[in-house]
Amino acid sequence: MSGDETEVMKHGNSLGGATLVDSVGKKRYYVLRDTDGRPLTTSALDSLGPGKSTAVFMQFPAPPASTTEVSFQLPTFEPATLKLS
């Protein structure tokens, strides 16, 4: 959500640190960014309390059609396995 990365400091809090990891294809996919360097994600998120949730948006490059599973990783959170179809 925040950090010392130049683009984070320039454009504010976002989910730009999220990645998708294809361990079979040995590839990491980073959140896409616009021509000004802003991550294509939800930004300006408020803190959530226990048991609360919110919808978010993140856009990644598409992995090859043969990729069936990736790990979603967001700094400070446990990774989550996503099945692709």
SVG drawing of the C-alpha trace seen along z (x, -y; Angstrom):
<svg xmlns="http://www.w3.org/2000/svg" viewBox="-17 -12 29 38">
<polyline fill="none" stroke="black" stroke-width="0.4" points="0.0,0.0 2.9,-2.4 6.6,-2.4 9.8,-4.0 9.3,-3.0 9.6,-6.1 6.2,-5.5 4.4,-4.8 5.8,-8.0 4.8,-9.9 1.3,-8.5 0.2,-7.5 -1.1,-4.4 -2.3,-1.5 -2.1,2.2 0.8,1.8 3.0,4.2 0.8,7.2 2.2,9.9 1.1,13.2 3.7,16.0 3.6,18.9 5.9,21.3 5.7,23.9 6.5,21.4 9.0,19.6 7.5,16.2 6.3,13.3 3.7,10.9 3.6,7.4 0.5,5.0 0.3,3.1 0.9,-0.6 -0.3,-3.5 1.9,-5.8 2.4,-8.0 3.6,-5.1 0.4,-4.8 -0.5,-1.2 -3.8,0.0 -5.3,0.9 -7.7,-0.4 -6.1,-3.3 -6.8,-5.4 -8.1,-2.4 -9.2,-3.0 -8.1,-0.7 -10.4,2.2 -11.3,3.6 -11.5,7.3 -14.1,9.2 -14.5,6.4 -14.0,6.6 -13.9,4.3 -13.8,4.9 -10.6,4.0 -9.3,3.9 -5.9,5.0 -4.9,5.5 -2.1,7.9 -0.6,9.0 -2.2,12.3 -0.2,15.4 0.0,17.9 -3.2,19.9 -1.3,23.0 -1.0,21.6 -3.6,23.1 -2.6,21.8 -0.8,18.8 0.0,17.6 -1.4,14.2 1.1,12.3 0.6,9.1 3.3,7.9 2.6,8.7 -0.2,11.2 0.0,14.9 0.0,16.0 -3.2,17.3 -3.5,19.9 -5.7,18.9 -7.0,21.4 -7.1,20.0 -9.6,21.1"/>
</svg>
